[in-house]
Amino acid sequence: MGFSQATILSVNPPVYSGFQVYLSWTSSSPAGTWFQVYTQEQLSWWGQTTSARIAMPSAGPVRVDIGTILPGEEQTDFSGSLPSAPARRAELSWLGGTFEGPDIAGFRVFGSDDGTGYGGGGYGGGPYGGIDFSVVLADITAYPSGISMDGFGFGGFGYGGFGAAASTYTWTSEPLTSGNWAYAVVPYDSAGNLGTAAVTSVTITVPPLPPGLFGDNLRLHYTYDAGDQEVTLLWNESPG
């Protein structure tokens, strides 16, 4: 049978205590069922209760998978069969080479995210914001070893003319929040002159981040009115 999430009905918000996180969930499985918890796709707990305490995960969005397994499979690692998680990062891929110019030196990546993680949008306006060409998110050298692989017998011919080949370049952003993020890849030559920008956009669809922190690093505050015996909960807006 392996790892299954078919009977996991809901997962409660995590409770942080010291260097541990308390997780709890509801399940339609009968009492005595074995459960496993994976954090960042690594097996971190197994047991027969619908709650667990695990070590505090690293900073940033943390993936948690909770599911059932058969007796005897408690310590079996099913991380290779976990369902795919939503992609939080934008991944760009493009072709470049001397077909763009014999003195091509590299490529600069610009975008609407701030390049510091979780989208931010400090200068570009975040998702749905415009591309800011004043700040470089990445500078990628065309030929890191200073050796061009273009030419007859190396890269073939046809893309940019006989003897001019193309290489594949990639870049991955920091984690982003949900939205439509715009990017531009701009080639530049050895003199620093910029070429024509190739513009694209990436749609990210992920769960929202927790509420923003207060100055004391807590996400939840409350006030108590003794006269009315009412508690008012206070939290910040989610950053995305």
FIKE-143081 format. One record per residue (C-alpha): x, y, z; residue in three letters. Coordinates in steps of 0.001 Angstrom, whole numbers, plus 500000, padded with zeros to 6 digits. Each point is the difference from the previous one (the first is absolute). Example, Ala and Ser with C-alpha at 12.3 -4.5 7.8 and 13.67 -1.06 7.14 Angstrom:
# residues 2
        u        v        w   rest
   512300   495500   507800    ALA
   501370   503440   499340    SER
//
This chain:
# residues 240
        u        v        w   rest
   500000   500000   500000    MET
   502726   502480   500965    GLY
   499456   503589   501094    PHE
   496444   501325   499558    SER
   498337   503336   500810    GLN
   496499   498830   499055    ALA
   498717   499977   503590    THR
   501657   503234   501196    ILE
   497039   502362   500416    LEU
   501675   503150   501331    SER
   503251   501282   501488    VAL
   499999   502551   502811    ASN
   502328   503019   500075    PRO
   503406   499091   501475    PRO
   500822   501011   503576    VAL
   503591   501093   500610    TYR
   501680   499322   503341    SER
   503711   500481   500487    GLY
   501804   497970   497371    PHE
   496997   497811   499253    GLN
   496806   500217   497961    VAL
   496767   498323   501101    TYR
   497923   498647   497106    LEU
   496493   498566   500229    SER
   497494   498752   497451    TRP
   496698   498172   499600    THR
   499573   496747   498145    SER
   497167   497646   499125    SER
   502302   497016   500575    SER
   499176   497791   503002    PRO
   501893   500140   503275    ALA
   503278   498134   499857    GLY
   500861   501140   496481    THR
   503647   500796   499380    TRP
   500886   503489   498763    PHE
   503142   501547   498582    GLN
   501065   503661   499848    VAL
   502464   501283   497421    TYR
   501597   503452   500186    THR
   501795   501318   496952    GLN
   499441   496518   498489    GLU
   501921   498282   502808    GLN
   498431   497503   502395    LEU
   499912   501710   503402    SER
   497387   498104   502065    TRP
   497809   496909   500137    TRP
   497416   498925   502559    GLY
   496389   499026   500689    GLN
   498707   503372   501224    THR
   498613   502929   498040    THR
   502592   502395   501394    SER
   503763   500239   499978    ALA
   502866   502145   501219    ARG
   502827   500506   497554    ILE
   503202   502026   499974    ALA
   499654   503623   498941    MET
   500386   500102   496195    PRO
   502331   502405   498261    SER
   498846   503538   499221    ALA
   497725   500643   497052    GLY
   497032   498077   498626    PRO
   500183   496415   501255    VAL
   498282   497120   498253    ARG
   498209   497558   502346    VAL
   498358   496765   498810    ASP
   497827   497916   502330    ILE
   498597   496628   499013    GLY
   499216   496434   501006    THR
   502076   496869   499510    ILE
   499451   496296   500684    LEU
   501267   498210   503123    PRO
   503605   499038   499449    GLY
   500633   503010   497742    GLU
   500597   502477   502820    GLU
   503655   500586   499164    GLN
   499722   499505   496256    THR
   501023   503139   498119    ASP
   497294   500943   497488    PHE
   501452   503429   499214    SER
   500530   498988   496377    GLY
   496258   499533   499481    SER
   498729   503170   501680    LEU
   497649   502148   497884    PRO
   501535   502902   498138    SER
   500089   503278   501918    ALA
   499109   503361   498454    PRO
   503034   501753   498547    ALA
   500896   503126   502001    ARG
   502873   501058   497764    ARG
   500082   501394   496495    ALA
   502309   498071   497679    GLU
   501207   501721   496829    LEU
   501749   498288   497101    SER
   501235   501591   496783    TRP
   502391   499555   497083    LEU
   502986   502302   499593    GLY
   503289   500094   498154    GLY
   502060   501776   497357    THR
   497026   500056   497649    PHE
   499028   503050   502085    GLU
   503371   501614   499356    GLY
   503633   498845   499772    PRO
   500916   501795   503240    ASP
   497082   498743   502129    ILE
   501111   500133   503648    ALA
   496985   499025   502062    GLY
   496396   500476   501004    PHE
   498275   502059   502667    ARG
   496704   498984   501567    VAL
   497506   502648   501121    PHE
   496571   499504   501506    GLY
   497049   501157   502047    SER
   501112   498123   503113    ASP
   502577   501471   502356    ASP
   502361   497048   499899    GLY
   500138   499585   503791    THR
   497447   497238   500433    GLY
   496218   499619   500120    TYR
   499415   502564   497302    GLY
   500196   503097   502119    GLY
   499425   502353   497134    GLY
   502110   502626   501702    GLY
   500949   501788   496802    TYR
   498094   498244   497252    GLY
   496579   499929   501575    GLY
   499753   496244   500579    GLY
   497676   497779   497967    PRO
   498302   501857   497160    TYR
   502570   502794   500412    GLY
   502231   501335   497250    GLY
   503558   498896   499283    ILE
   502592   502214   501664    ASP
   503086   500296   497773    PHE
   501947   501956   502613    SER
   500875   496972   502150    VAL
   501604   496814   498666    VAL
   498630   496775   501472    LEU
   502717   497888   498409    ALA
   503034   500492   497758    ASP
   500862   496854   498069    ILE
   503251   499757   498058    THR
   499574   498662   496478    ALA
   503249   498004   500034    TYR
   501300   499559   503578    PRO
   503244   498413   498825    SER
   500475   502564   497281    GLY
   499708   497278   497381    ILE
   497235   500221   497407    SER
   498596   496674   498879    MET
   498652   501553   496791    ASP
   501289   499064   496602    GLY
   499926   497244   497445    PHE
   500151   496609   501650    GLY
   499009   501227   503460    PHE
   496546   501503   500096    GLY
   498934   499248   496464    GLY
   498461   502621   497797    PHE
   496601   501355   499174    GLY
   498801   501861   503076    TYR
   501900   503216   499478    GLY
   501681   499198   496726    GLY
   502787   497677   499025    PHE
   502570   499634   502767    GLY
   497998   501897   502615    ALA
   498549   497710   502647    ALA
   497726   500476   502989    ALA
   500411   498852   503594    SER
   497260   499546   502600    THR
   500037   502212   503096    TYR
   497796   499740   503096    THR
   499206   502060   503077    TRP
   497786   499268   503037    THR
   498423   502660   502222    SER
   499648   500074   503762    GLU
   496663   498674   501414    PRO
   497053   502092   498819    LEU
   496419   500575   501046    THR
   496988   499352   497787    SER
   499616   502280   497001    GLY
   501292   500789   496547    ASN
   503694   500932   500096    TRP
   501641   501751   497048    ALA
   503644   499560   498955    TYR
   502386   501175   497298    ALA
   503262   498449   498828    VAL
   502320   502522   498325    VAL
   503252   499031   498225    PRO
   503005   502310   500234    TYR
   503321   500176   498179    ASP
   503571   500346   501247    SER
   499630   503795   500044    ALA
   496909   499789   502217    GLY
   497531   500968   497271    ASN
   496583   498461   500523    LEU
   498147   498144   497284    GLY
   496291   499371   499493    THR
   498086   498799   503054    ALA
   498139   496699   499843    ALA
   496944   500430   502240    VAL
   497976   497205   501556    THR
   497713   499387   502967    SER
   499580   497162   502471    VAL
   496801   499217   501903    THR
   500520   498700   503526    ILE
   497108   498329   501843    THR
   500832   498989   503569    VAL
   498328   500095   503447    PRO
   500202   503373   501776    PRO
   502810   500685   502436    LEU
   499294   500303   503757    PRO
   499026   503427   501370    PRO
   502847   502473   500260    GLY
   501970   500201   503231    LEU
   499524   502638   502666    PHE
   503011   501764   501498    GLY
   500304   497255   502663    ASP
   500177   497298   497302    ASN
   496519   498714   500836    LEU
   497299   499598   497372    ARG
   497039   500313   502369    LEU
   499170   502596   502668    HIS
   496876   500362   502104    TYR
   498244   502448   502270    THR
   497619   499131   502840    TYR
   497037   502103   501103    ASP
   499313   499022   503623    ALA
   496692   501851   500053    GLY
   498523   498184   497019    ASP
   502170   496919   500549    GLN
   500944   500083   496325    GLU
   503282   499079   498361    VAL
   500951   501732   496766    THR
   502577   498310   497768    LEU
   502355   502145   497923    LEU
   502220   498948   497076    TRP
   501711   501595   497057    ASN
   499188   499536   496363    GLU
   501709   497104   498233    SER
   502921   501222   497852    PRO
   498600   497979   497107    GLY
//
